[in-house]
Amino acid sequence: MEITRKAKEELENRIDRIEEFIGKKGLGSNYLQKAKKTQRDINLALAVGGVIMIAGLILWMKSKD
């Protein structure tokens, strides 16, 4: 049972490495990297916008009192 589990883990690791290699060097890899960077930038902008909005709401609520 343990041998099959180890073999399965090793195969999954190899497949992950192959997929990572294809993602870095394969067709469309430049587009994929740009898309990941754009998604990261959008996520950061949304997070910062959310923090600013919450801080603004807190200040607005405090100024009402």
DRENMARLUM-356797 format. One record per residue (C-alpha): residue in one letter; x, y, z. Coordinates in pm, 1 decimal. Layout:
@r = A, c1 = X, c2 = Y, c3 = Z
...
***
This chain:
@r = M, c1 = 0.0, c2 = 0.0, c3 = 0.0
@r = E, c1 = 279.8, c2 = 240.7, c3 = 87.6
@r = I, c1 = 469.3, c2 = 159.4, c3 = -232.0
@r = T, c1 = 170.4, c2 = 252.5, c3 = -447.2
@r = R, c1 = 120.0, c2 = 574.1, c3 = -250.0
@r = K, c1 = 486.6, c2 = 670.5, c3 = -296.9
@r = A, c1 = 471.2, c2 = 584.5, c3 = -666.0
@r = K, c1 = 156.7, c2 = 792.2, c3 = -708.4
@r = E, c1 = 316.6, c2 = 1090.2, c3 = -530.2
@r = E, c1 = 628.8, c2 = 1062.1, c3 = -745.7
@r = L, c1 = 422.4, c2 = 1052.7, c3 = -1066.1
@r = E, c1 = 218.5, c2 = 1353.4, c3 = -953.5
@r = N, c1 = 539.4, c2 = 1545.3, c3 = -876.9
@r = R, c1 = 681.3, c2 = 1463.6, c3 = -1219.6
@r = I, c1 = 359.6, c2 = 1568.8, c3 = -1392.1
@r = D, c1 = 359.0, c2 = 1896.3, c3 = -1196.3
@r = R, c1 = 718.8, c2 = 1965.3, c3 = -1302.1
@r = I, c1 = 635.8, c2 = 1889.9, c3 = -1666.9
@r = E, c1 = 331.4, c2 = 2118.3, c3 = -1655.2
@r = E, c1 = 542.3, c2 = 2394.5, c3 = -1497.5
@r = F, c1 = 807.1, c2 = 2353.3, c3 = -1768.3
@r = I, c1 = 545.8, c2 = 2370.7, c3 = -2043.8
@r = G, c1 = 394.0, c2 = 2678.4, c3 = -1878.2
@r = K, c1 = 733.7, c2 = 2851.0, c3 = -1878.6
@r = K, c1 = 868.2, c2 = 2740.0, c3 = -2216.9
@r = G, c1 = 569.0, c2 = 2621.6, c3 = -2418.8
@r = L, c1 = 339.2, c2 = 2789.6, c3 = -2667.1
@r = G, c1 = 161.8, c2 = 3088.1, c3 = -2520.1
@r = S, c1 = 391.2, c2 = 3105.2, c3 = -2218.4
@r = N, c1 = 447.5, c2 = 3478.8, c3 = -2267.5
@r = Y, c1 = 73.5, c2 = 3537.8, c3 = -2279.8
@r = L, c1 = 24.0, c2 = 3322.4, c3 = -1970.4
@r = Q, c1 = 287.4, c2 = 3517.8, c3 = -1775.5
@r = K, c1 = 129.6, c2 = 3849.2, c3 = -1877.1
@r = A, c1 = -214.1, c2 = 3721.6, c3 = -1775.9
@r = K, c1 = -84.0, c2 = 3609.9, c3 = -1435.5
@r = K, c1 = 81.0, c2 = 3949.0, c3 = -1378.8
@r = T, c1 = -234.9, c2 = 4132.7, c3 = -1481.1
@r = Q, c1 = -446.6, c2 = 3915.3, c3 = -1251.3
@r = R, c1 = -207.2, c2 = 3980.6, c3 = -963.0
@r = D, c1 = -221.8, c2 = 4355.7, c3 = -1025.0
@r = I, c1 = -602.8, c2 = 4350.1, c3 = -1035.9
@r = N, c1 = -617.8, c2 = 4151.5, c3 = -711.4
@r = L, c1 = -383.0, c2 = 4398.9, c3 = -541.1
@r = A, c1 = -586.8, c2 = 4694.4, c3 = -665.2
@r = L, c1 = -909.2, c2 = 4537.9, c3 = -536.7
@r = A, c1 = -752.8, c2 = 4465.1, c3 = -197.6
@r = V, c1 = -616.5, c2 = 4819.2, c3 = -161.8
@r = G, c1 = -947.2, c2 = 4964.9, c3 = -279.8
@r = G, c1 = -1135.0, c2 = 4755.1, c3 = -24.5
@r = V, c1 = -909.8, c2 = 4868.9, c3 = 259.7
@r = I, c1 = -947.3, c2 = 5232.5, c3 = 155.9
@r = M, c1 = -1324.6, c2 = 5194.1, c3 = 131.0
@r = I, c1 = -1351.3, c2 = 5037.5, c3 = 476.0
@r = A, c1 = -1128.5, c2 = 5307.5, c3 = 626.1
@r = G, c1 = -1342.9, c2 = 5573.5, c3 = 458.0
@r = L, c1 = -1662.0, c2 = 5420.1, c3 = 594.2
@r = I, c1 = -1516.3, c2 = 5406.6, c3 = 944.1
@r = L, c1 = -1410.5, c2 = 5771.8, c3 = 926.0
@r = W, c1 = -1749.6, c2 = 5870.6, c3 = 786.4
@r = M, c1 = -1933.0, c2 = 5683.6, c3 = 1064.2
@r = K, c1 = -1713.9, c2 = 5845.5, c3 = 1331.1
@r = S, c1 = -1767.5, c2 = 6192.8, c3 = 1188.4
@r = K, c1 = -2146.0, c2 = 6146.4, c3 = 1203.6
@r = D, c1 = -2137.1, c2 = 6115.8, c3 = 1582.8
***
